[in-house]
Amino acid sequence: MVGTTASPRAHAVGHRAIEAIWIAIVFWSANALFVRAGDADPLVFTTWRLWLALPPLALVLWWRTRRGDEVMLRAPGVSRGRWVLLVSGAGAFFASGAATAFAAIDKTRLLDVTLIGALQPVVIIVVAVLFLGEHIQRRHAVLAFVAVAATVVVASSTSGSGNWSLAGELIAVLSLFLNAGWYLYGRVLRGRYAIDPFGFMLGVLAAAAVLMTPIAILSAGTLRMSGSAYFWVTATMLFGTAAHLLLVWAHRYVPASLSAPFLLAEPPLVAIGAWVFFGEALTAVAIFGSLVVVGALLGMVRSPAVIHVEDEAPDLVPPA
């Protein structure tokens, strides 16, 4: 971890870890633009994104095995059948969170989707209070209310634009809860079992792909997409997987409580990209409201309830 008494080498590694986090943020911001550019059925796009992520993860595990590292594909002491069920549950959360996020991006403004998704600390605080017995300071409760209220203001201020849709906003809210559920589910598993993050993610994505494929076929009638959509889904997979790997590496040296504020840079970056590439103009209300949301969330990520959930177990790869 980065500290005041750390050696020069530790400081250098810490700085590289911060740089890796920034690169991951840029990559995830680009992914939102790639999904919009893909202009494909969200379920089909998600299915291809899941299948295409499996070979790189398998290659990483193969390389680690060749290097002599121990690779666990299943938690010790857990039967194969039970582990399949646990991983399938994680895969269901992952697939549904990714599919709803992609669907929301396809239906409404990118800024709204990323702001709503950034409200995850609010959901974590609610879960920590209701189920983990946490008590939060009044300041953090006020910040949570401000973040949610400002997000509603931003969404309302853009409701007259051609890219806005109520369905898209509601799907983004659903995606928020599903992705928070995936995050917390993963935390519980990591707290109970010794899990190799890469082996676990390979199992989760494989389960998610198997679960999503028949749903996509039943919904869209086919898994075919346009040629350009295959390009964008490949870009989404490459940038998303690279961002996951960078963040996993960085969190060996930077605690999640320190990296979380950096992740709040994603909404402004996506908003700029949406303005440049898709002509999603920003009103003064949207700009000011977005700054309020990011500022409130910046204060919330320091909440003891959020930090407690973050520190329960080693970091898990975040959602797509």
C-alpha positions in Angstrom: 0.0 0.0 0.0 1.1 3.6 -0.5 2.3 5.2 2.7 4.4 8.1 4.0 7.1 5.7 5.3 7.2 3.5 2.3 10.4 2.9 0.4 11.1 4.8 -2.9 10.3 1.5 -4.8 7.0 1.2 -3.0 6.2 4.8 -3.8 7.0 4.1 -7.5 4.8 1.0 -7.5 2.0 3.0 -5.8 2.2 5.7 -8.5 2.0 3.1 -11.2 -1.0 1.5 -9.4 -2.8 4.9 -9.5 -1.9 5.3 -13.2 -3.4 1.8 -13.8 -6.6 2.9 -12.0 -6.9 6.0 -14.3 -6.3 3.9 -17.4 -9.1 1.5 -16.2 -11.5 4.4 -15.7 -10.8 5.7 -19.2 -11.3 2.2 -20.6 -14.6 1.7 -18.8 -15.7 5.2 -20.0 -14.9 4.2 -23.6 -16.9 1.0 -23.1 -20.1 3.0 -22.7 -19.4 4.7 -26.0 -18.6 1.3 -27.7 -22.0 -0.1 -26.5 -23.9 2.8 -27.9 -21.9 2.6 -31.2 -22.6 -1.1 -31.5 -26.3 -0.4 -32.0 -27.2 -4.1 -31.4 -29.8 -6.0 -29.4 -28.6 -5.6 -25.8 -29.0 -9.3 -24.9 -27.2 -10.5 -28.0 -24.4 -7.9 -27.5 -24.1 -9.1 -23.8 -23.9 -12.7 -24.9 -21.1 -12.1 -27.3 -19.3 -9.9 -24.8 -19.4 -12.8 -22.3 -18.2 -15.5 -24.7 -15.4 -13.4 -26.0 -14.1 -12.7 -22.5 -13.5 -16.4 -21.8 -10.4 -17.0 -24.0 -8.3 -14.2 -22.5 -9.1 -15.3 -19.0 -8.3 -18.9 -19.8 -5.1 -17.7 -21.4 -4.1 -15.8 -18.2 -4.8 -18.9 -16.1 -2.8 -21.1 -18.5 0.1 -18.7 -18.3 0.0 -18.7 -14.5 -0.1 -22.5 -14.5 2.9 -22.6 -16.8 4.7 -20.1 -14.5 4.2 -22.5 -11.6 1.4 -20.6 -9.8 -1.3 -22.5 -8.0 -4.6 -21.9 -9.8 -7.9 -22.7 -8.0 -11.0 -23.2 -10.2 -13.0 -24.3 -7.2 -12.9 -23.3 -3.6 -11.3 -25.9 -1.3 -13.7 -28.1 0.7 -16.7 -27.3 -1.5 -18.4 -30.0 -3.6 -18.5 -29.6 -7.3 -22.3 -29.4 -7.4 -22.5 -26.8 -4.7 -19.8 -24.7 -6.3 -21.6 -24.9 -9.7 -24.7 -23.5 -8.0 -22.8 -20.7 -6.2 -21.0 -19.7 -9.4 -24.2 -19.9 -11.4 -25.8 -17.4 -8.9 -22.9 -15.1 -9.4 -23.2 -15.5 -13.2 -26.9 -14.7 -13.1 -26.1 -11.4 -11.3 -23.3 -10.6 -13.6 -25.2 -11.3 -16.8 -28.4 -9.5 -15.7 -26.3 -6.5 -14.5 -24.4 -6.3 -17.8 -27.5 -6.8 -20.0 -29.5 -4.1 -18.2 -26.6 -1.7 -18.3 -26.1 -2.2 -22.0 -29.9 -1.9 -22.6 -30.0 1.3 -20.7 -27.1 2.7 -22.7 -28.9 1.8 -25.9 -32.2 3.6 -24.8 -31.3 6.8 -23.0 -28.6 9.3 -22.4 -25.1 8.1 -21.5 -24.7 10.6 -18.7 -27.9 9.5 -17.0 -26.9 5.8 -17.1 -23.4 6.4 -15.7 -24.7 8.8 -12.9 -27.3 6.2 -11.9 -24.7 3.5 -11.9 -22.4 5.6 -9.8 -25.0 5.5 -7.0 -23.8 2.1 -6.0 -22.4 3.4 -2.6 -25.9 4.4 -1.7 -27.1 0.9 -2.2 -24.2 -0.5 -0.3 -24.9 1.8 2.7 -28.6 0.7 2.7 -27.6 -3.0 2.7 -24.9 -2.3 5.4 -27.5 -0.7 7.6 -30.3 -3.1 7.1 -28.4 -6.4 7.0 -25.0 -5.8 8.5 -26.0 -3.8 11.5 -24.0 -0.8 10.5 -24.8 2.7 11.9 -24.0 5.6 9.6 -23.3 9.2 10.4 -26.1 11.7 9.6 -23.7 13.4 7.2 -23.4 10.3 5.1 -27.2 9.9 5.1 -27.6 13.5 3.9 -24.9 13.0 1.2 -26.8 9.9 0.0 -30.0 11.9 -0.3 -28.3 14.7 -2.1 -26.7 12.3 -4.6 -30.0 10.6 -5.4 -31.9 13.9 -5.6 -29.3 15.5 -7.9 -29.4 12.4 -10.1 -33.1 12.8 -10.5 -32.7 16.5 -11.3 -30.1 15.7 -14.0 -32.4 13.0 -15.5 -35.4 15.3 -15.4 -33.4 18.2 -17.0 -32.6 16.0 -20.0 -36.0 14.4 -20.4 -36.8 16.7 -23.4 -33.9 15.5 -25.5 -34.3 13.0 -28.3 -32.0 10.4 -26.6 -33.9 10.4 -23.3 -36.5 7.7 -22.5 -38.2 6.8 -19.2 -37.8 3.1 -20.0 -34.0 3.6 -20.3 -33.9 5.5 -17.0 -35.8 2.7 -15.2 -33.6 0.0 -16.8 -30.6 1.9 -15.5 -32.0 1.9 -12.0 -32.7 -1.8 -12.3 -29.1 -2.3 -13.5 -27.8 -0.3 -10.5 -29.5 -2.8 -8.0 -28.4 -5.9 -10.0 -24.8 -4.7 -10.2 -24.8 -3.9 -6.5 -26.2 -7.4 -5.9 -23.4 -8.9 -8.0 -20.9 -6.9 -6.0 -22.2 -7.9 -2.6 -22.8 -11.5 -3.6 -19.2 -11.7 -4.8 -18.0 -10.2 -1.5 -19.9 -12.8 0.5 -18.4 -15.6 -1.5 -14.9 -14.1 -1.2 -15.4 -13.7 2.6 -16.5 -17.4 3.0 -14.2 -19.2 0.6 -10.6 -18.9 -0.6 -11.1 -18.0 -4.2 -8.7 -17.3 -7.0 -10.1 -14.1 -8.6 -9.2 -15.1 -12.2 -10.4 -18.7 -11.8 -13.6 -17.4 -10.2 -14.2 -14.9 -12.9 -13.7 -17.5 -15.6 -16.4 -19.7 -13.9 -18.7 -16.7 -13.4 -18.4 -15.5 -17.0 -18.8 -19.0 -18.4 -22.0 -19.5 -16.3 -23.2 -16.1 -17.3 -22.7 -16.9 -21.0 -24.4 -20.2 -20.8 -27.4 -18.6 -19.0 -27.6 -15.7 -21.3 -27.3 -17.5 -24.7 -30.8 -19.2 -24.7 -32.4 -16.0 -23.3 -30.9 -13.9 -26.1 -31.9 -16.4 -28.8 -35.5 -16.5 -27.5 -35.7 -12.7 -27.2 -34.0 -11.7 -30.5 -34.5 -14.9 -32.5 -30.8 -15.0 -33.4 -27.3 -14.3 -32.2 -26.3 -12.6 -35.4 -25.3 -8.9 -35.4 -24.0 -6.5 -38.0 -20.3 -6.5 -38.9 -19.7 -3.2 -37.1 -21.4 -4.6 -34.0 -18.9 -7.5 -33.8 -16.2 -4.9 -33.9 -17.6 -2.9 -31.1 -18.4 -5.9 -28.9 -14.8 -7.1 -29.4 -13.6 -3.6 -28.4 -15.9 -3.7 -25.4 -14.5 -7.1 -24.3 -10.8 -6.0 -24.8 -11.1 -2.7 -23.0 -13.3 -4.1 -20.3 -11.1 -7.1 -19.6 -8.0 -4.9 -19.6 -9.7 -2.5 -17.2 -10.6 -5.4 -14.8 -7.0 -6.8 -14.9 -5.5 -3.4 -14.3 -7.8 -2.8 -11.3 -7.1 -6.2 -9.8 -3.4 -5.5 -10.0 -3.7 -2.0 -8.7 -5.7 -3.1 -5.6 -2.7 -5.1 -4.4 -1.1 -1.7 -3.7 -3.9 0.7 -3.3 -6.9 0.1 -0.9 -10.4 0.2 -2.4 -11.3 3.1 -0.1 -8.6 5.2 -1.8 -9.3 4.0 -5.4 -13.1 4.5 -5.2 -13.0 8.3 -5.5 -11.1 8.0 -8.7 -13.9 5.8 -10.2 -16.2 8.7 -9.9 -14.4 10.4 -12.8 -16.3 8.0 -15.1 -19.6 10.0 -15.5 -17.8 13.2 -16.6 -15.6 11.3 -19.0 -18.6 9.5 -20.5 -20.6 12.8 -20.7 -17.7 14.4 -22.7 -17.5 11.4 -25.0 -21.3 11.4 -25.5 -21.1 15.1 -26.4 -18.2 14.7 -28.8 -19.3 11.5 -30.6 -23.1 11.4 -30.2 -24.1 15.0 -29.9 -25.6 14.7 -26.5 -25.5 18.3 -25.4 -25.3 19.2 -21.8 -27.5 21.8 -20.2 -26.2 24.0 -17.3 -28.5 22.1 -15.0 -27.1 18.8 -16.1 -23.5 20.0 -15.6 -24.2 21.5 -12.2 -26.2 18.5 -11.1 -23.6 16.0 -12.2 -20.9 17.9 -10.2 -23.2 17.8 -7.2 -23.7 14.0 -7.6 -20.0 13.3 -7.9 -19.2 15.6 -5.0 -21.8 13.9 -2.7 -20.6 10.4 -3.7 -17.0 11.5 -3.1 -17.9 12.2 0.5 -19.9 9.0 0.7 -17.2 6.6 -0.3 -15.4 7.5 3.0 -18.5 6.3 4.9 -17.6 3.6 7.6 -20.4 1.5 6.2 -19.0 1.5 2.6 -15.4 1.0 3.9 -16.6 -2.0 6.1 -18.2 -3.7 3.1 -15.1 -2.9 0.9 -12.7 -4.3 3.5 -14.7 -7.5 4.3 -12.7 -9.4 1.7 -10.1 -9.0 -0.9 -11.2 -7.0 -4.0 -13.2 -8.7 -6.6 -13.2 -7.9 -10.3 -16.0 -5.3 -10.9 -18.9 -5.6 -13.2 -18.6 -5.1 -17.0 
